[in-house]
Amino acid sequence: MTRIPWWRDAVVYEVYVRSFADSDGNGDGDLQGIRSRLGHLRDLGVDALWLTPFYTSPLADGGYDVADYRDVDPRFGTLADFDALVRDAHAHGLRLIVDIVPNHSSDRHPWFREALAAPPESPARDRYIFRSGRPGEHPGEEGPPTDWPSAFGGPAWTRVDDGEWYLHLYAREQPDFNWHHPDVRREFEEILRFWLDRGVDGFRIDVAAGLFKDQSFPDLNGRRRRVVNGPMYGRPEVHDVYRRWRQILDEYDDRMAIGEVWTSSPEDLALYLRPDELHQVFQFDLQLAPWSAPAFRDVVTAAIKAVAPTGAAPTWVLSSHDSVRHITRYEQPESVPGIGQARAKAALLMLLALPGSAYLYQGEELGLPEVTDLPDEARQDPMWKRTNGQRVGRDGCRVPLPWSGTAEPYGFSPDGVGPWLPMPGRWAAMTVEAQSSDPSSMLAFYREALALRRRLRDGLPEDMEWLDSPDTAVLFRRGPLTCALNCGEDPLPLPPGRPLLTSIPLDGDQLPGNAAVWLTTA
């Protein structure tokens, strides 16, 4: 029997490279650090790891400002280190996905430096998006070409010395490429091949719905930034790019691409999943949903309905390097001690029981909360800087992982080396070392759930059936597996079946509040 493609039901672990493990004592995580910890991922039971950018970069936006797409930043290692990581990951039975950042480069990229040195309307500038400004509110003033905002605060345009403005949907250090230029298309096709030839198994595409902009550059006039087929995102031209990328991927065995696509339209999301385009797109609504059974049901129903016509499988995620960790989100609004941990365990059982693939974010297997008390001077997110502290940014979910020991750096770096973001003094009981010897820990629960999912998944149909449930619960069945999630406070009667795994101990034949269970009728 032919096995379905590996990514269709894989569990993928996101590695935020700078915060995973530091092997050389510079305070930043690196490729050799990841190599040294592959056993953790193997034992955890995931199928693949996704690396955030490790390319040459000034790190103005955590590596998503790329200066050289074909090399490793010296802070993270070398190309030889990367090749060794690929070999070791495969030897551990793990696939390797890397980030690709096509919407923008670093302002240190050779092309952008060439553009700044060239005069207005020159061919060198045409690889990016330069435009003239327009009259400001007062005589003699000039403003940006449009009212487009940056995602990190402030306008999406920066003026250069000769008076032209360049577009950056994110930080000013991240100028947007002009994807109407053939050089840009050719360059990224060659970049894909460069990494495919080095053995990567897939790509996560950053800002996948961006790339093209409306060439008339209209104002938003209050419209949302990510409106479908709007001036900044979701342009129809982007699909031709991914059709070409799919052709390249299909030249290699078992390679895939997943897009970061933010859209309010499920129908628009499905366009990226047509059989000749991307293999997967993230469905972020589960990550955005509150702790609510109706909200979870609505999200899952809409996501499955959206992808069904394409033949693709849904992709689920609860946390990432861009969002507040779900353990902390689930503490609201009650703030009851331990409620976030209990709900996170229950949510994991729902996530892993759904059809499709699941993406985990590093540290959630340890139950790490969002670090909300970072000192202002330690924060590095451009969102924090560009809004003058009005938006706290994403540093709180990017604090390095604690591996061992009782104090910072908790085995992340060699002893005595401070990590790039400070680590809380209360994490001694949350290290991998501490939790590995505790059968009641979050880490032990993740390992048990992932091992059981791996044993069950080949016997489960992709179709799922909703079961009758009260408003406070989510109940569904996939073949012999039933998943019950109780989002309420009061216990609920268990559905039929033999319990396989529970997030907290059952109360006789009752499922306690803020808990979940897997049952089998086999």
Rosetta blueprint (number, residue, H / E / L):
1 M L
2 T L
3 R L
4 I L
5 P L
6 W H
7 W H
8 R H
9 D H
10 A L
11 V E
12 V E
13 Y E
14 E E
15 V E
16 Y L
17 V H
18 R H
19 S H
20 F L
21 A L
22 D L
23 S L
24 D L
25 G L
26 N L
27 G L
28 D L
29 G L
30 D L
31 L H
32 Q H
33 G H
34 I H
35 R H
36 S H
37 R L
38 L H
39 G H
40 H H
41 L H
42 R H
43 D H
44 L H
45 G L
46 V L
47 D L
48 A E
49 L E
50 W E
51 L E
52 T L
53 P L
54 F L
55 Y E
56 T E
57 S L
58 P L
59 L L
60 A L
61 D L
62 G L
63 G L
64 Y L
65 D L
66 V L
67 A L
68 D E
69 Y E
70 R E
71 D E
72 V E
73 D L
74 P L
75 R L
76 F L
77 G L
78 T L
79 L H
80 A H
81 D H
82 F H
83 D H
84 A H
85 L H
86 V H
87 R H
88 D H
89 A H
90 H H
91 A H
92 H L
93 G L
94 L L
95 R E
96 L E
97 I E
98 V E
99 D E
100 I E
101 V L
102 P L
103 N L
104 H E
105 S L
106 S L
107 D L
108 R L
109 H L
110 P H
111 W H
112 F H
113 R H
114 E H
115 A H
116 L H
117 A H
118 A L
119 P L
120 P L
121 E L
122 S L
123 P H
124 A H
125 R H
126 D H
127 R H
128 Y E
129 I L
130 F E
131 R E
132 S L
133 G L
134 R E
135 P E
136 G L
137 E L
138 H L
139 P L
140 G L
141 E L
142 E E
143 G E
144 P L
145 P L
146 T L
147 D L
148 W L
149 P E
150 S L
151 A L
152 F L
153 G L
154 G L
155 P E
156 A L
157 W E
158 T E
159 R E
160 V L
161 D L
162 D L
163 G L
164 E L
165 W E
166 Y E
167 L E
168 H L
169 L L
170 Y L
171 A L
172 R L
173 E L
174 Q L
175 P L
176 D E
177 F E
178 N L
179 W L
180 H L
181 H L
182 P H
183 D H
184 V H
185 R H
186 R H
187 E H
188 F H
189 E H
190 E H
191 I H
192 L H
193 R H
194 F H
195 W H
196 L H
197 D H
198 R L
199 G L
200 V L
201 D L
202 G E
203 F E
204 R E
205 I E
206 D L
207 V L
208 A L
209 A L
210 G L
211 L L
212 F L
213 K L
214 D L
215 Q L
216 S L
217 F L
218 P L
219 D L
220 L L
221 N L
222 G L
223 R L
224 R L
225 R L
226 R L
227 V L
228 V L
229 N L
230 G L
231 P L
232 M L
233 Y L
234 G L
235 R L
236 P L
237 E L
238 V H
239 H H
240 D H
241 V H
242 Y H
243 R H
244 R H
245 W H
246 R H
247 Q H
248 I H
249 L H
250 D H
251 E L
252 Y L
253 D L
254 D L
255 R L
256 M E
257 A E
258 I E
259 G E
260 E L
261 V L
262 W L
263 T L
264 S L
265 S L
266 P H
267 E H
268 D H
269 L H
270 A H
271 L H
272 Y L
273 L L
274 R L
275 P L
276 D L
277 E L
278 L L
279 H L
280 Q E
281 V E
282 F L
283 Q E
284 F L
285 D H
286 L H
287 Q H
288 L H
289 A L
290 P L
291 W L
292 S L
293 A H
294 P H
295 A H
296 F H
297 R H
298 D H
299 V H
300 V H
301 T H
302 A H
303 A H
304 I H
305 K H
306 A H
307 V H
308 A H
309 P H
310 T H
311 G L
312 A L
313 A L
314 P L
315 T E
316 W E
317 V E
318 L L
319 S L
320 S L
321 H L
322 D L
323 S L
324 V L
325 R L
326 H H
327 I H
328 T H
329 R H
330 Y L
331 E L
332 Q L
333 P L
334 E L
335 S L
336 V L
337 P L
338 G L
339 I H
340 G H
341 Q H
342 A H
343 R H
344 A H
345 K H
346 A H
347 A H
348 L H
349 L H
350 M H
351 L H
352 L H
353 A H
354 L L
355 P L
356 G L
357 S E
358 A E
359 Y E
360 L E
361 Y E
362 Q L
363 G L
364 E H
365 E H
366 L H
367 G L
368 L L
369 P L
370 E L
371 V L
372 T L
373 D L
374 L L
375 P L
376 D H
377 E H
378 A H
379 R L
380 Q L
381 D L
382 P H
383 M H
384 W H
385 K H
386 R H
387 T L
388 N L
389 G L
390 Q L
391 R L
392 V L
393 G L
394 R L
395 D H
396 G H
397 C H
398 R L
399 V L
400 P L
401 L L
402 P L
403 W L
404 S L
405 G L
406 T L
407 A L
408 E L
409 P L
410 Y L
411 G L
412 F L
413 S L
414 P L
415 D L
416 G L
417 V L
418 G L
419 P L
420 W L
421 L L
422 P L
423 M L
424 P L
425 G L
426 R L
427 W L
428 A H
429 A H
430 M H
431 T L
432 V H
433 E H
434 A H
435 Q H
436 S H
437 S L
438 D L
439 P L
440 S L
441 S L
442 M H
443 L H
444 A H
445 F H
446 Y H
447 R H
448 E H
449 A H
450 L H
451 A H
452 L H
453 R H
454 R H
455 R H
456 L H
457 R H
458 D H
459 G H
460 L L
461 P L
462 E L
463 D L
464 M L
465 E E
466 W E
467 L L
468 D L
469 S L
470 P L
471 D L
472 T L
473 A E
474 V E
475 L E
476 F E
477 R E
478 R E
479 G L
480 P L
481 L E
482 T E
483 C E
484 A E
485 L E
486 N E
487 C L
488 G L
489 E L
490 D L
491 P L
492 L E
493 P E
494 L L
495 P L
496 P L
497 G L
498 R E
499 P E
500 L E
501 L E
502 T E
503 S L
504 I L
505 P L
506 L L
507 D E
508 G L
509 D L
510 Q E
511 L E
512 P L
513 G L
514 N L
515 A E
516 A E
517 V E
518 W E
519 L E
520 T E
521 T L
522 A L
